[in-house]
Amino acid sequence: MDFEYTPEQVQLRRAVRQFAEAEILPHVMEWDEAQTFPLETIHKLGKLGYLGSIFPEELGGAGLGYVEYSIIIEELSRVDGSVGIIVAAHTSLCSNHIFKMGDDEQRRRYLPKLATGEWIGCWSLTEPEAGSDAAGTRTKAILSGNEWTLNGAKTFTTNAHYADVCVAMAVTDRGAGQHGISAFIIEKGAPGFRTGKKENKLGLRASATGEVIFSDCRLAGSQLLGKRGEGFVDSLKVLDGGRISIAALSIGMAQGAYDAALKYSKVRKQFGRPISEFQAIQYKLVDMATELEAARLLNYRAATMLDRGERVTRQSAMAKLFASEAAVRIANEAVQIHGGYGFIKDYPVEKFYRDVKLCTIGEGTSEIQRLVIARQLLKD
Ligand SMILES: Cc1cc2nc3c(=O)[nH]c(=O)nc-3n(C[C@H](O)[C@H](O)[C@H](O)COP(=O)(O)OP(=O)(O)OC[C@H]3O[C@@H](n4cnc5c(N)ncnc54)[C@H](O)[C@@H]3O)c2cc1C
């Protein structure tokens, strides 16, 4: 057991923080209000190697692990959760599904472009009628000759409108249940493939979330990703890593909210002294800092286990559940510590308060995390 960061991890955190404060912070509210997708910034992150952290160098990645990946997501999200979720969906969902389940040709075609940010990726599992019950997917894919035809629609896909590559799940063998769903790689411009409604959201407004539509979308046989019928099961494995990134997203936003609250509590004076001198405010800060620390430890443990090649279904679900719920509480208290100013857009905490709620919903709600954890506990 070693609780120390390596010098490289310390340096990585410093570098990402500097980038986020210089390149993202000045634009956060403008992007949020106009719902501007920060395309240029994402390309810059790609050039710096932050979009391919977990992939090998020969595929254009940085050859790092999930602890480093979590540090990157945390530091981006500490400044802007929208950038955090864009990078998370791109890296640990789309790119990682191709890396884990793709054949050599698919890895060589897609990973170098995705890892460097030349291409942006999205990952489409959720449908209007299949959210928590993702095995209820209706989008279908029919094989004739060596060509697949996809019909259906996905909803709530992060990056949909800016993606060059989409990984989507579709039913290939109805009646085979969870083993009747396959994954496909769809490139922008594929016939019959388009995006639909872009959602107007409560938070994470600079990230684009929306529909992906397949109308007689034709794909070459080689666009099947992984084994036929294993797309859903593979998705669950991809989500094991994805949940580590949502925990990191939660921790990053919670850290941003906590930092702002701590700073404010020292300068805001009432009754002739800084509010940080009131025990009621100190207790809030203590609980926030403690929960933040606990969330981080849970997540780095899951990340370390994943880097060692272990199955982390229980640990990543626990990290995601705890970190997201704690982050919602921390952002709430950060607003409370700011009093009326916490409700005003001149201060950063109102945005954290809005943005962080997604973390208890995306990549499996808190209720579904509990279901996943319960299954693991009872199995053991
Ligand atoms: C901003 C944003 C980005 C997203 N990005 C992506 C993406 O990139 N790709 C993607 O595929 N999806 C994405 N999603 C979808 C997200 O993963 C789903 O919204 C989530 O899984 C919940 O599904 P749902 O919205 O259909 O809710 P529902 O499944 O309808 O759930 C509604 C409520 O019922 C509860 N519930 C459901 N089933 C059970 C049960 N068995 N036991 C107890 N409670 C239950 C839920 O916990 C929830 O409280 C995104 C969503 C948002 C909002």
The ligand as an SDF file (V2000), in Angstrom:
LIG
                    3D

 53 58  0  0  0  0  0  0  0  0999 V2000
  -25.4700   14.8930  -19.7260 C   0  0  0  0  0  0  0  0  0  0  0  0
  -25.6260   13.4330  -20.0230 C   0  0  0  0  0  0  0  0  0  0  0  0
  -24.6520   12.7740  -20.7430 C   0  0  0  0  0  0  0  0  0  0  0  0
  -24.7990   11.4240  -21.0660 C   0  0  0  0  0  0  0  0  0  0  0  0
  -23.8640   10.8160  -21.8750 N   0  0  0  0  0  0  0  0  0  0  0  0
  -24.1030    9.5550  -22.3390 C   0  0  0  0  0  0  0  0  0  0  0  0
  -23.2540    8.9660  -23.3240 C   0  0  0  0  0  0  0  0  0  0  0  0
  -22.2410    9.5630  -23.7500 O   0  0  0  0  0  0  0  0  0  0  0  0
  -23.5690    7.7530  -23.8020 N   0  0  0  0  0  0  0  0  0  0  0  0
  -24.6630    7.0470  -23.3740 C   0  0  0  0  0  0  0  0  0  0  0  0
  -24.8900    5.9530  -23.8560 O   0  0  0  0  0  0  0  0  0  0  0  0
  -25.4930    7.5870  -22.4310 N   0  0  0  0  0  0  0  0  0  0  0  0
  -25.2430    8.8110  -21.9060 C   0  0  0  0  0  0  0  0  0  0  0  0
  -26.0870    9.3790  -20.9800 N   0  0  0  0  0  0  0  0  0  0  0  0
  -27.2410    8.6150  -20.5240 C   0  0  0  0  0  0  0  0  0  0  0  0
  -27.1750    8.1570  -19.0720 C   0  0  0  0  0  0  0  0  0  0  0  0
  -26.2330    7.1290  -18.9300 O   0  0  0  0  0  0  0  0  0  0  0  0
  -28.5970    7.7520  -18.6670 C   0  0  0  0  0  0  0  0  0  0  0  0
  -29.3490    8.9420  -18.5740 O   0  0  0  0  0  0  0  0  0  0  0  0
  -28.6410    6.9840  -17.3680 C   0  0  0  0  0  0  0  0  0  0  0  0
  -28.0530    5.7040  -17.5370 O   0  0  0  0  0  0  0  0  0  0  0  0
  -30.0650    6.8130  -16.8510 C   0  0  0  0  0  0  0  0  0  0  0  0
  -30.9570    6.3770  -17.8190 O   0  0  0  0  0  0  0  0  0  0  0  0
  -32.3390    7.1760  -18.0380 P   0  0  0  0  0  0  0  0  0  0  0  0
  -32.0100    8.6060  -18.1910 O   0  0  0  0  0  0  0  0  0  0  0  0
  -33.0940    6.5210  -19.1090 O   0  0  0  0  0  0  0  0  0  0  0  0
  -33.1180    7.0010  -16.6550 O   0  0  0  0  0  0  0  0  0  0  0  0
  -34.0680    5.7900  -16.2440 P   0  0  0  0  0  0  0  0  0  0  0  0
  -33.3830    4.5030  -16.4920 O   0  0  0  0  0  0  0  0  0  0  0  0
  -35.4000    5.9980  -16.8460 O   0  0  0  0  0  0  0  0  0  0  0  0
  -34.1650    5.9860  -14.6730 O   0  0  0  0  0  0  0  0  0  0  0  0
  -35.1210    6.8490  -14.0470 C   0  0  0  0  0  0  0  0  0  0  0  0
  -35.0190    6.6270  -12.5280 C   0  0  0  0  0  0  0  0  0  0  0  0
  -35.3860    5.2730  -12.2150 O   0  0  0  0  0  0  0  0  0  0  0  0
  -34.3220    4.6580  -11.4940 C   0  0  0  0  0  0  0  0  0  0  0  0
  -34.2790    3.2250  -11.8310 N   0  0  0  0  0  0  0  0  0  0  0  0
  -34.2930    2.6570  -13.0710 C   0  0  0  0  0  0  0  0  0  0  0  0
  -34.2000    1.3300  -12.9760 N   0  0  0  0  0  0  0  0  0  0  0  0
  -34.1080    1.0320  -11.6550 C   0  0  0  0  0  0  0  0  0  0  0  0
  -33.9730   -0.1740  -10.8880 C   0  0  0  0  0  0  0  0  0  0  0  0
  -33.8900   -1.3720  -11.4830 N   0  0  0  0  0  0  0  0  0  0  0  0
  -33.9140   -0.0860   -9.5490 N   0  0  0  0  0  0  0  0  0  0  0  0
  -33.9730    1.1240   -8.9250 C   0  0  0  0  0  0  0  0  0  0  0  0
  -34.0990    2.2950   -9.5780 N   0  0  0  0  0  0  0  0  0  0  0  0
  -34.1560    2.2560  -10.9130 C   0  0  0  0  0  0  0  0  0  0  0  0
  -33.0770    5.3990  -11.9150 C   0  0  0  0  0  0  0  0  0  0  0  0
  -32.0320    5.2260  -10.9800 O   0  0  0  0  0  0  0  0  0  0  0  0
  -33.5940    6.8190  -12.0010 C   0  0  0  0  0  0  0  0  0  0  0  0
  -33.6230    7.3850  -10.7180 O   0  0  0  0  0  0  0  0  0  0  0  0
  -25.9410   10.7160  -20.6150 C   0  0  0  0  0  0  0  0  0  0  0  0
  -26.9100   11.3790  -19.8540 C   0  0  0  0  0  0  0  0  0  0  0  0
  -26.7730   12.7200  -19.5710 C   0  0  0  0  0  0  0  0  0  0  0  0
  -27.8600   13.4110  -18.7990 C   0  0  0  0  0  0  0  0  0  0  0  0
  1  2  1  0
  2  3  1  0
  2 52  2  0
  3  4  2  0
  4  5  1  0
  4 50  1  0
  5  6  2  0
  6  7  1  0
  6 13  1  0
  7  8  2  0
  7  9  1  0
  9 10  1  0
 10 11  2  0
 10 12  1  0
 12 13  2  0
 13 14  1  0
 14 15  1  0
 14 50  1  0
 15 16  1  0
 16 17  1  0
 16 18  1  0
 18 19  1  0
 18 20  1  0
 20 21  1  0
 20 22  1  0
 22 23  1  0
 23 24  1  0
 24 25  2  0
 24 26  1  0
 24 27  1  0
 27 28  1  0
 28 29  2  0
 28 30  1  0
 28 31  1  0
 31 32  1  0
 32 33  1  0
 33 34  1  0
 33 48  1  0
 34 35  1  0
 35 36  1  0
 35 46  1  0
 36 37  1  0
 36 45  1  0
 37 38  2  0
 38 39  1  0
 39 40  1  0
 39 45  2  0
 40 41  1  0
 40 42  2  0
 42 43  1  0
 43 44  2  0
 44 45  1  0
 46 47  1  0
 46 48  1  0
 48 49  1  0
 50 51  2  0
 51 52  1  0
 52 53  1  0
M  END
$$$$
